[in-house]
Amino acid sequence: MNILLITLDQFRGDCLSAAGHPVVRTPNLDRLAREGARLARHYSQAAPCGPGRASLYTGMYQMNHRVVANGTPLDRRFDNIAKAARRAGYEPTLFGYTDQAVDPRDTTGQRDPRLLTYEEILPGFEVGLRLGEGDAAPWTAWLRSLGHAISSDTRAVLASEPERPAEHSLSAFLTDAFLVWLERRQGPWFAHLSQLRPHPPYAAAGHFATMYDPAGMPVPIAPADDRHRLHKGLLRNPGMAAPSSEAGMRRLQAQYYGMVSEADHQLGRVWTALEARGDWDDTFIVLTADHGEQLGDHGLIQKGGFFEQSYHILGHVRDPRTGMARGAVVEAFTENVDVFPTLCEAMGIDVPAQCDGAPLTPFLRGEAPPWWRDAAHWEFDWRGGMIRHGPHPWPWDRRLERRNLAVRRGEDAAYVHFGDGSWLCFDLTADATWRTPVTDPAAVLKEAQALLTWRARHADRTLTGMLVEQGGIGRWPEMPAHWEGRPMPTPEALHDVALRDVAWDDPDLSIRGALHLKPTASGILPRRLPAWTLAQMPDPALDMMASMPSGVRLVMRTDARRMELDVMERGLRFEGAPRRPATFDLFVDGALARRLHAVAGQTVVIDGTRRPPAFTIEPGEPSTLVFDGLPAGPKILEIWLPQSATVELRGLRVDGDLAPLDPSAQRRWAHYGSSISHGMEADGPSETWPAVAARAAGVELTSLGLGGQCHLDGMVARTLRDADVDLISLKLGINLLNGDTMRERVFNAAVHSFLDTIRDAKPRTPILVVSPILCPAVEHHPGPTLNDGTRIYTPDRPEALALGALTARRIRALLAGIVERRREAGDAHLHYLNGLALFAEPDLADLPDGLHPNAAGLRRMGERFAAMAFGPGGAFAEPERDQGDRHAAA
């Protein structure tokens, strides 16, 4: 997938026709909004250009990256968008400028030319064309070659753009260079198109200069009578004060809107070129600005100070992949620090720990994460002018440290805190123009506390998640290329805190999700079917899948700071593919705290191209998993065992005491399904789709997701009949198609018999029957499905359909009919869910082999199931009755 990052300099967030602006027209930006997500409340984190771009490129707030002025060096230790793109395999190429001053420690001396200008290039970028306000030589040389008589002063040349054709503008010249480069691309590319306009001077190119009538300009917000001293100072600054005459202000606005429309026009040329190349549907586009523009509001132009107009900017993201947002308007507060993390996720690499922002990916999927921020934040530092008039002897003179402010802009109020201790608070509910102060001390305190909390939560964390002990534990920084790795410490290398053994039958240890703890010579093997089923196994593969502890957890209440788990795992490796990791997820008080992998055990090698599949076993060694650095005090520890390996538990040791667990008030849910429910493609055992749904809904899970072995076996029906559960779901069909194990006549009888068996003991337990999710190979064709090593496909057998062979489409219809008929016969607690509501055509990008959703697809399925099954009106919605009646239905 290609990556295109576009910045438009000094672009106000409201200057879009898609946002309802009464004057300016932006058809190409509007198109991007229709085909992606428009961030309606998107904010820059600093002004002017250098600080604002530092936040964009590093994902950090100004209080952490400390680029406080145009010319402040960007510390070389920071990661950035360009470096990340290189790690992802791209060659990021810049067209325009980045305004990031070089770290002086990387220069050769005071004569180094990089110390003459802050308009340096962000480390990591290749340069397609370097072109900015202070470095426009390629453009001015081209203008002279066309016969234009121009000044040697670049700013004067920019101010004279109305006198030349729009095709000769700075923006057009830069766009031309990008399009020439684009035409030569082969393979995935990453480009940063950094346009100067609509940055001052306020002079639009060619016919865009006359596009808007000054007489039709909106009236700016007038400055309030009572002004903070910073506001007064800005009004005295000739470069910041708006024109004193109404006519002058209207002319300035008309030129600014003309520059906006020309920038939009150049984007239209880019969209056309991408379509012509066939790249439009394979290019991830992020479009934003480095800061906004006052445009006369509060008596100011340019950018700076604390008012919202300098920081509210446009934001657009278009993810071309199937299932992503189209025409979405995101009303949540988003920030430029979110861009770097978003691009990392799009490129498939980790988000650096330095990032203060978060990926926008949930919004691109049409979701609204409940944990998202409830305010926007920005900072402004005006020490730059004072630095020129030093010296300021350190540590005695600290005046520079008082020339700054921070803003928290929430739904109802905006709070501004200054480095000298003064503050402002505006009531946005009563007056959205930032001219009505909040006077209630309690309300002001609430806003000040929220700002302080924001700062406390975003202090630099580069090395704060690591402890230098035992070879290094916790979250490591990015290590140098020559680093040799960090082996997992062996038990004898660990500290000598006394550990005590925990017996598997200890009453204070709960092993949840397992229905049989099979004794072995060295420990126990958790299985997800009862012991009596061993005598009825129709296929050894079913026993292997039942012995993989998908959804099984070890749960305990303890004050331990360290825990060790001895395991002998037997992982899977499909012929021609890497070994699936055996992943253990540790939750502390309900939050994921650690994810460890065991890779030394035995390996089952599967040749899926053969019928039946062939299995061989490679030898291995046991592992000891060490969970240390646990928080002090009593806590609930929950270890989710791997979903992609059998796990013999050989020993458990803790350095503290176990205490009895409180009786759980959570409802108990049993789910039966195929490999999609088993979830081997999930990133970890707590991220299979049933696990995601169970955690979201707050229920106890027993997962009978039996990879490849969901064939309506009677032993499973009896297991569900006898299980101590409150809710049951049955996701039926795909394995019957994979193996072509049933015809329509047998399938109908088998489903009825399966349900009858459960109903023998659970006449009122809610049961939700779920049909297959999308599987293109069997939507209209019968199985069996075959695997050529890269994809799932079916042989062409049209004659089988006439003999009652099943397809996914037919199974959905049959299941819906069975449920409907049984409900009509009186089973009001039986429900049906079409699997296409969980995963369908728009999700195809997350179905890489044509059958199994990837990790992102499984997470989305879990979230959707939780909303549909456990949400209001769902089959598993919480009944309105006393807790004591909870289990009466069974």
BAKEFI-852333 format. One line per 3 residues: for each residue x, y, z of C-alpha. Coordinates in steps of 0.001 Angstrom, whole numbers, padded with zeros to 6 digits. Example, Ala and Ser with C-alpha at 12.3 -4.5 7.8 and 13.67 -1.06 7.14 Angstrom:
012300,-004500,007800  013670,-001060,007140;
This chain:
000000,000000,000000  001263,003491,-000873  001417,006264,001730;
000761,009922,000893  001128,012489,003673  -000015,015975,002625;
000349,019169,004633  -001187,022514,003713  000436,025334,005671;
-001712,027604,007866  -005049,026040,006845  -008009,026838,009124;
-010202,023917,010023  -013432,025652,009023  -012347,026603,005475;
-014040,023680,003769  -017285,023669,001879  -017821,020162,003298;
-017714,021760,006752  -020380,024276,005782  -018205,027340,005128;
-020430,030106,003684  -017901,031336,001120  -014941,029149,000207;
-015328,026165,-002132  -013102,023075,-001890  -014459,020344,-004214;
-011362,018137,-004103  -011041,018233,-000343  -014775,017532,-000214;
-014220,014458,-002363  -011565,013218,000048  -014064,013725,002859;
-016682,011680,000984  -014274,008823,000354  -012616,008717,003772;
-012988,010211,007219  -013113,013951,007884  -011801,014937,011297;
-014192,017736,012167  -012439,018727,015395  -008795,018241,014523;
-006103,020348,016171  -002448,021232,015795  -000400,021024,018981;
001757,024126,018584  002532,027189,016491  004303,028481,014470;
005494,026091,011730  008549,024465,013317  006888,023557,016628;
003645,022499,014945  005458,020220,012516  007642,018764,015270;
004456,017469,016943  003136,016154,013622  006352,014353,012693;
007188,012899,016131  003706,012291,017580  004746,014255,020683;
003403,017239,022558  005638,020307,022694  006328,019730,026385;
008172,016563,025309  009820,017358,021958  010701,020910,023137;
010771,022529,019717  009465,025837,021021  010210,028218,018129;
011122,028330,014466  014795,027518,014830  014698,025383,017979;
016726,022246,017146  014866,018949,016947  016659,016543,019276;
018283,013817,017197  017201,011112,019663  013570,011331,018626;
011950,008920,016237  009879,010392,013407  007578,009552,010520;
010383,009269,007956  012521,006946,010088  009480,004774,010772;
008682,004572,007055  012203,003296,006416  011729,000599,009045;
008571,-000415,007204  010522,-000851,003954  009643,002433,002232;
011932,005139,000849  010084,008230,002155  010463,011147,-000255;
009789,014818,000492  008368,017437,-001844  008476,020821,-000133;
009869,021414,003346  009681,020227,006965  011010,023272,008917;
012993,021166,011391  016256,022749,012564  019235,020429,012785;
020485,019165,016131  023767,021145,016512  025483,018003,017790;
025201,016598,014265  026927,019559,012611  030629,020028,011823;
031068,023525,013267  029643,027031,013178  030284,027286,009443;
028123,024264,008751  025422,025586,006337  022743,023674,008241;
023179,026173,011095  022143,029069,008835  018434,028189,008543;
015762,026310,010438  014262,025126,007132  016193,021874,007272;
014939,018439,006255  013544,015986,008788  016063,013120,009216;
015055,010061,007225  013572,011761,004163  014910,011519,000647;
014413,014838,-001151  012344,014834,-004327  012238,018644,-004394;
013249,020990,-001608  011035,024025,-001842  009841,026414,000864;
009334,030049,001752  013028,030603,002430  014376,028177,-000158;
012435,028618,-003409  015370,028907,-005825  014178,026120,-008187;
010818,027875,-008608  012184,031402,-009063  014754,030138,-011590;
011936,028483,-013520  009901,031707,-013467  012841,033619,-014928;
013211,030996,-017631  009579,031701,-018567  010391,035389,-018981;
008940,036700,-015719  010762,039695,-014271  010823,038924,-010551;
012534,040164,-007430  015410,038395,-005721  013306,038426,-002541;
011255,035205,-002374  008577,036785,-000210  008127,039552,-002782;
007805,036943,-005528  005126,035188,-003502  003322,038494,-002945;
003223,039048,-006720  001560,035712,-007529  -001723,037424,-008546;
000178,039000,-011471  001107,035629,-013062  -000953,032692,-014365;
-001985,030221,-011705  -000145,027521,-013671  003104,029298,-012709;
002457,029352,-008973  004673,027880,-006287  001971,025292,-005542;
001660,024285,-009200  005453,023992,-009541  005692,021696,-006524;
002730,019612,-007693  004343,019244,-011145  007523,017898,-009547;
005589,015407,-007454  003588,014157,-010450  006755,013621,-012508;
008249,011604,-009663  005011,009672,-009205  004939,008609,-012849;
008273,006819,-012393  007248,004850,-009296  007228,001084,-009353;
006108,-000755,-006254  004823,000745,-002991  005899,004325,-002274;
005786,006886,000534  005639,010600,-000303  005255,013716,001814;
003780,016577,-000239  004303,019714,001859  002593,022726,000234;
003266,026258,001504  -000116,027747,000646  -002406,029125,002066;
000508,030571,004073  001127,034362,003804  001843,036623,002062;
-001889,036939,001441  -001758,036809,-002358  -003473,034080,-004370;
-002087,032923,-007704  -003540,034080,-011043  -007301,033904,-011366;
-007637,032585,-007805  -006813,036119,-006640  -010155,037328,-008034;
-012178,034217,-007269  -013859,035699,-004171  -015481,039113,-003874;
-014175,041019,-000835  -017674,042408,-000332  -018957,038905,000485;
-016542,038109,003294  -017840,037004,006725  -017298,039375,009627;
-014440,038262,011928  -014894,037835,015677  -014163,041137,017372;
-011659,041214,020250  -013147,041265,023742  -012939,044420,025814;
-011116,042667,028653  -007906,041157,027233  -005031,039188,028673;
-001682,040972,028421  -000456,038426,025838  -003456,039262,023652;
-002668,042969,024047  000941,042343,023065  -000046,040420,019946;
-002386,043236,018899  000578,045630,019101  002688,043390,016855;
002478,044680,013228  002841,041136,011901  -000012,039806,014043;
-002541,042640,014120  -005373,042469,011588  -005748,045349,009084;
-007280,048333,010775  -009736,049063,007947  -012716,046891,007071;
-011794,047041,003378  -008255,045895,004105  -009503,042983,006185;
-011944,041922,003478  -009202,041978,000831  -006983,039837,003039;
-009771,037302,003578  -010536,037112,-000149  -006882,036402,-000918;
-006672,033760,001794  -009760,031989,000432  -008248,032194,-003047;
-005111,030457,-001785  -007297,027800,-000171  -009057,027141,-003461;
-005787,026972,-005374  -004422,024461,-002866  -007622,022469,-003390;
-007162,022673,-007177  -003632,021253,-006957  -004948,018371,-004868;
-007439,017636,-007621  -004499,017192,-010012  -002970,014703,-007578;
-006232,012733,-007269  -006481,012557,-011082  -002918,011285,-011404;
-003437,008625,-008749  -006543,007386,-010553  -004797,007350,-013924;
-002025,005172,-012479  -004478,002864,-010748  -003077,003968,-007366;
-006167,005682,-005942  -007480,002497,-004365  -004054,001481,-003092;
-002936,004738,-001450  -003398,005622,002213  -003836,009415,002368;
-003436,011644,005406  -004024,015364,004863  -003590,018000,007548;
-001911,021321,008372  000833,022452,010711  -001392,025117,012356;
-004327,027401,011600  -004903,031098,010818  -006593,033822,012887;
-007948,035575,009743  -009059,038643,011674  -010703,036829,014564;
-009976,038566,017891  -008254,041319,015930  -005412,039029,014834;
-003978,037418,011719  -001305,034735,011319  -000936,032165,014129;
000068,032175,017759  -001296,032907,021192  -004058,030805,022666;
-007162,031289,020493  -008652,028250,018776  -008378,029631,015230;
-004590,029231,015313  -004857,025515,016126  -008108,024156,014690;
-007025,022693,011342  -008300,020436,008624  -007835,016693,008961;
-008635,013966,006446  -007717,010277,006389  -008569,007941,003531;
-007782,004269,004094  -008332,002517,000744  -008746,-000922,002259;
-012092,-002675,002164  -014341,-002013,005123  -012855,001319,006124;
-014826,004535,006608  -016349,006323,003638  -017947,009704,004217;
-017462,009548,007982  -017384,012759,010010  -015402,012236,013219;
-016658,014605,015914  -014253,013377,018593  -011275,015582,019433;
-008351,014469,017266  -004845,015894,017189  -001826,016011,014922;
000056,013820,017401  -002295,011036,016236  -000941,011113,012668;
002379,009331,013344  000727,006440,015249  -001931,006161,012530;
000689,005853,009805  002621,003283,011863  -000470,001072,012030;
-001135,001581,008314  002453,000517,007548  002223,-002491,009865;
004881,-001449,012390  004835,-000782,016127  003888,002639,017476;
006968,004100,019233  006710,004607,022991  007508,008309,022547;
004165,008967,020838  001669,010982,022890  -001051,010445,020309;
-002989,007288,019448  -003846,005653,016120  -007032,006879,014483;
-007674,003359,013241  -010876,002781,015277  -012496,005828,013659;
-011426,004592,010227  -013305,001365,010981  -016405,003348,011884;
-015975,002825,015622  -016018,005344,018485  -013635,004094,021191;
-015006,004960,024654  -011486,005603,026015  -010729,008424,023540;
-009702,011870,024809  -012444,014326,025781  -010541,017522,024884;
-007949,018948,022506  -004639,020363,023712  -002083,022786,022362;
000853,024860,023535  002464,028157,022540  005918,029366,023523;
007129,032878,022717  010649,032836,024132  012149,032912,020616;
012163,036691,020417  013874,036980,023794  016658,034525,022924;
017949,037014,020356  018286,039632,023109  020209,037540,025644;
022257,036541,027414  020150,034722,029973  022713,033268,032385;
021711,029817,033561  020578,028844,036165  019927,032299,037609;
017837,033884,034848  014696,031847,034157  012564,034408,032368;
012464,032258,029230  010728,029472,031136  007764,031742,031882;
007038,032602,028215  004663,029762,027435  001092,028582,027768;
-000932,025404,027502  -004587,025073,026491  -007220,022441,027145;
-010233,022845,024884  -013114,020671,026046  -016774,020440,025096;
-017975,023190,027418  -014926,025217,028377  -011438,026221,027299;
-008763,026640,029942  -005480,028499,029316  -002602,028298,031779;
000427,030568,031427  003986,029915,032526  003886,032925,034818;
000974,031422,036780  -001858,033475,035271  -004834,031771,033624;
-007967,032254,031558  -011108,030155,031330  -013828,030597,028692;
-017423,029396,028764  -017947,027780,025350  -021522,026726,026068;
-022648,030295,026587  -020334,031793,023969  -018384,029797,021378;
-016268,032841,020473  -013956,032634,023516  -015040,036021,024919;
-017111,034987,027943  -015048,034085,031010  -015887,031357,033518;
-016064,032939,036944  -017186,030028,039154  -014037,028942,041103;
-015217,025332,041261  -015642,025190,037479  -012218,026765,036923;
-010616,024308,039342  -012102,021388,037430  -010592,022632,034156;
-007213,023368,035749  -007106,019891,037262  -007914,018342,033900;
-005030,020233,032266  -002661,019196,035050  -003764,015580,034657;
-003084,015782,030917  000447,016995,031536  001065,014341,034191;
-000062,011533,031901  002079,012628,028969  005458,013169,030575;
008299,011644,028544  008158,007851,028813  011091,006752,026636;
012750,004594,029313  010185,004796,032100  008672,001396,031312;
011946,-000471,031841  013993,-001621,034822  017672,-002420,034464;
017784,-005703,036324  017906,-009365,035354  019200,-008355,031955;
016510,-005717,031503  012764,-006112,032041  009777,-004136,030797;
009391,-002008,027655  012697,-001681,025835  013605,001276,023607;
014523,000808,019952  017961,-000826,020123  020958,-000277,017788;
021413,-002548,014805  024451,-004249,016404  022484,-005197,019539;
022633,-008954,020006  019204,-009408,021567  018091,-010086,025070;
017624,-013769,026012  014936,-014724,028479  016665,-015188,031858;
016827,-018763,033118  015517,-019590,036599  019004,-019903,038083;
019880,-016408,036848  016959,-014806,038631  016990,-013151,042041;
016745,-015296,045122  013320,-014226,046417  011694,-017276,047986;
009097,-018858,045728  006521,-021384,046814  004874,-024054,044701;
001179,-023809,043969  -000593,-027132,043556  -002944,-027505,040622;
-005715,-028511,043023  -005101,-025546,045337  -008615,-024256,046222;
-007396,-020658,045731  -006299,-021347,042145  -009051,-021315,039516;
-008517,-022888,036095  -011354,-021490,034022  -012500,-022528,030566;
-011185,-026104,030933  -013600,-029018,031381  -010931,-031679,032043;
-007504,-031449,033693  -005858,-034547,032257  -003066,-035866,034502;
000329,-036387,032833  003646,-037760,034068  004874,-034219,034802;
001742,-032179,035459  -001676,-031611,033906  -003026,-030986,030413;
-006070,-028648,030332  -008711,-029871,027856  -011925,-028201,026750;
-014046,-031376,026567  -014895,-033641,029521  -012818,-036735,030300;
-015567,-039109,029200  -015329,-037808,025615  -011890,-039433,025198;
-013596,-042814,024726  -015756,-041437,021894  -013214,-039438,019874;
-014081,-039834,016175  -010764,-038282,015070  -007414,-037687,016868;
-007512,-034144,015472  -010555,-033396,017662  -008635,-034403,020790;
-005687,-032240,019695  -007945,-029218,019228  -009767,-029828,022535;
-006328,-029954,024199  -005381,-026522,022867  -006525,-024229,025687;
-008203,-021478,023677  -009998,-019345,026265  -008513,-021223,029257;
-007225,-019028,032085  -005361,-019485,035360  -006896,-017065,037863;
-005735,-016229,041391  -005833,-013485,043985  -002328,-012884,045340;
000110,-010306,046661  002978,-011884,044685  005444,-009639,042867;
006806,-012549,040834  005330,-015664,039275  006949,-018513,037349;
005083,-020976,035149  006760,-024169,033864  005212,-025458,030637;
005818,-027991,027906  004007,-026607,024918  003410,-028291,021596;
002954,-025619,018940  001865,-025777,015323  003731,-025145,012121;
002061,-025475,008749  004355,-026724,006025  006064,-023761,004360;
005064,-021289,007091  006738,-020171,010328  005871,-021784,013653;
002903,-020244,015380  004023,-018743,018701  002603,-020126,021938;
001526,-016854,023526  000633,-016292,027179  -001264,-013123,028160;
-001096,-011887,031750  -003879,-009638,033002  -003493,-007744,036270;
-006798,-006564,037738  -008445,-006874,034344  -005802,-005054,032255;
-003322,-006700,029903  000078,-006303,031568  002428,-008759,029866;
002593,-010976,026771  005209,-013747,026714  005976,-016421,024128;
007217,-019975,024557  008986,-021334,021475  011225,-024117,022753;
008626,-026893,022969  007600,-029585,020549  006225,-028708,017132;
003441,-030377,015195  004166,-029897,011491  001020,-030010,009345;
000971,-030587,005613  -002427,-029108,004732  -002044,-029751,001010;
-002621,-033483,001551  -005976,-035185,002130  -006211,-035993,004939;
-003566,-033583,006273  -000281,-035221,007280  001229,-034622,010756;
004794,-035004,011988  006211,-034038,015411  009531,-032313,016023;
011111,-032655,019525  011517,-029730,021929  012253,-028635,025493;
010111,-027232,028333  010083,-023490,029118  009815,-021378,032247;
007793,-018212,031826  008701,-015475,034292  006170,-012777,035191;
008045,-010371,037458  007822,-006730,038400  004174,-007252,039336;
002490,-004424,041262  002578,-004566,045032  -000443,-005496,047108;
-003375,-007856,046552  -004484,-008186,042948  -006205,-010574,040572;
-003804,-012289,038165  -005219,-014017,035110  -003005,-015910,032651;
-004656,-016712,029320  -003083,-019895,027930  -002166,-020149,024224;
-004868,-020746,021670  -002425,-022247,019128  -000608,-024925,021170;
-001335,-027707,023594  000127,-026797,026987  001196,-029229,029651;
001324,-027278,032909  004304,-028581,034911  004733,-026098,037742;
003535,-022812,039186  005480,-020773,041737  004792,-017402,043360;
006685,-015272,045895  003550,-014403,047846  000342,-015841,049214;
-002854,-016816,047458  -006190,-015719,048876  -009678,-017029,048174;
-011322,-015581,045082  -014636,-013797,045535  -017600,-015614,043978;
-018059,-014314,040476  -021241,-012388,039737  -020560,-012625,036005;
-022808,-014675,033766  -021217,-017766,032226  -021137,-018120,028437;
-020234,-021224,026449  -019458,-020868,022770  -019102,-023678,020200;
-017453,-023027,016860  -014722,-023709,014316  -011141,-022524,013789;
-012467,-018995,013404  -013719,-019186,016992  -010572,-021069,018065;
-008685,-017972,016846  -005169,-019115,015964  -004729,-015976,013860;
-005280,-013679,016877  -002347,-011699,018239  -002742,-013418,021590;
-005104,-015747,023465  -007062,-012839,024943  -007786,-011533,021430;
-009680,-014401,019838  -013086,-013083,018890  -014973,-014915,021705;
-012387,-013608,024205  -012776,-010054,022911  -016570,-010347,023161;
-016458,-011896,026648  -014171,-009192,028020  -016297,-006464,026442;
-019523,-007951,027840  -018120,-008852,031263  -018971,-012571,031132;
-017055,-015754,031972  -016087,-017632,028797  -015900,-021324,028062;
-014723,-021583,024480  -015399,-024722,022491  -013841,-023241,019388;
-012418,-026480,017993  -010307,-025706,014931  -011602,-027732,011989;
-013699,-029983,014251  -017082,-028259,014593  -019210,-031032,013073;
-022271,-031141,015373  -020828,-034067,017314  -023295,-035434,019868;
-020630,-035460,022590  -020377,-031673,022320  -024147,-031280,022573;
-024123,-033370,025757  -021192,-031330,027081  -023154,-028131,026596;
-026273,-029716,028097  -024396,-030575,031282  -022223,-027435,031529;
-022838,-024930,034334  -023460,-021974,032033  -026059,-019243,031560;
-025659,-018527,027856  -024836,-020684,024824  -023896,-019760,021279;
-023386,-022148,018378  -021485,-020940,015319  -022258,-023690,012822;
-021507,-024595,009260  -018055,-023751,007974  -016354,-026997,009035;
-019161,-029022,007449  -018355,-027211,004208  -014590,-027553,004611;
-014884,-031321,004852  -018073,-031742,002830  -019262,-033962,005691;
-023047,-033492,005406  -025826,-033154,002919  -028882,-030990,003507;
-031073,-033826,004776  -028559,-034901,007455  -027697,-031316,008370;
-031298,-030385,009232  -031734,-033448,011444  -028322,-032975,013099;
-029030,-029346,014051  -032426,-030252,015518  -030909,-033163,017426;
-028083,-030958,018739  -030583,-028391,020007  -032907,-031051,021435;
-030026,-032489,023482  -029214,-029118,025044  -032862,-028347,025681;
-033272,-031630,027620  -031549,-029945,030584  -031689,-026252,029682;
-035199,-025442,028452  -034906,-021664,029099  -031209,-020952,028603;
-030688,-018384,025830  -029141,-020101,022795  -027853,-018046,019872;
-027311,-019879,016572  -024768,-018093,014373  -024360,-018944,010700;
-021067,-018803,008722  -019243,-015546,008128  -018188,-014680,004611;
-016127,-017384,002884  -015927,-016602,-000853  -014885,-020127,-001877;
-018067,-021747,-000535  -020630,-018960,-000771  -022163,-020557,-003860;
-020059,-023715,-004263  -020059,-026884,-002158  -016975,-028128,-000348;
-014593,-029613,000296  -012267,-026653,000552  -008688,-027210,-000530;
-005512,-025303,000211  -002770,-024847,-002382  -000482,-023198,000171;
-001624,-019654,-000563  -005411,-019710,-000694  -008565,-021626,000076;
-010515,-022854,-002952  -013144,-025439,-003896  -013184,-027869,-006809;
-015921,-027210,-009342  -018694,-029762,-008583  -022032,-028417,-009865;
-023541,-031904,-009841  -023132,-032098,-006061  -025595,-029258,-005540;
-028352,-031338,-007094  -027596,-034066,-004548  -028053,-031778,-001553;
-024501,-030546,-001081  -024345,-027453,001091  -023059,-023940,000477;
-022567,-021120,002957  -025541,-019298,001521  -027735,-022398,001850;
-026619,-023092,005430  -027565,-019561,006446  -031052,-020063,005036;
-031428,-023471,006685  -030292,-022252,010100  -032555,-019222,009947;
-035475,-021483,009056  -034735,-023984,011836  -034614,-021250,014448;
-037774,-019621,013141  -039730,-022889,013198  -038579,-023787,016715;
-039453,-020305,017969  -042915,-020665,016422  -043177,-023970,018301;
-042558,-022171,021600  -038778,-021861,022082  -038663,-018112,022733;
-035111,-018357,024115  -033634,-019535,020812  -032198,-016837,018556;
-030442,-016502,015197  -027589,-014249,014076  -026501,-014062,010444;
-022714,-014501,010372  -022442,-011844,007671  -023282,-009297,010368;
-019954,-010216,011967  -017783,-010386,008849  -018874,-009705,005284;
-017780,-008297,001926  -016463,-004944,003272  -014103,-006917,005559;
-012407,-008936,002809  -009070,-007163,003252  -008841,-008917,006637;
-009457,-012400,005177  -005983,-013111,003754  -006392,-016847,003053;
-010049,-016608,002071  -011243,-018451,005174  -009681,-017180,008424;
-009924,-013535,009499  -006619,-012026,010537  -006016,-010502,013972;
-007748,-007230,013087  -010714,-009095,011630  -011075,-011267,014728;
-011003,-008251,017029  -013698,-006591,014955  -015840,-009742,015036;
-015592,-009846,018825  -016546,-006198,019154  -019495,-006642,016812;
-020706,-009799,018537  -020531,-008094,021932  -022629,-005208,020648;
-025202,-007366,018856  -025536,-010286,021267  -024987,-008590,024634;
-026196,-005109,023785  -029736,-003790,024210  -032227,-006065,022510;
-029589,-008749,021920  -030090,-012439,022597  -027811,-012206,025635;
-028873,-008799,026942  -028759,-008702,030733  -032184,-009676,032071;
-033871,-007292,034466  -034028,-009483,037527  -032301,-009953,040845;
-028821,-011436,040947  -030169,-014293,043013  -032372,-015405,040124;
-029474,-015463,037677  -029151,-019201,037326  -032822,-020124,037596;
-033218,-020322,033826  -030904,-023279,033578;
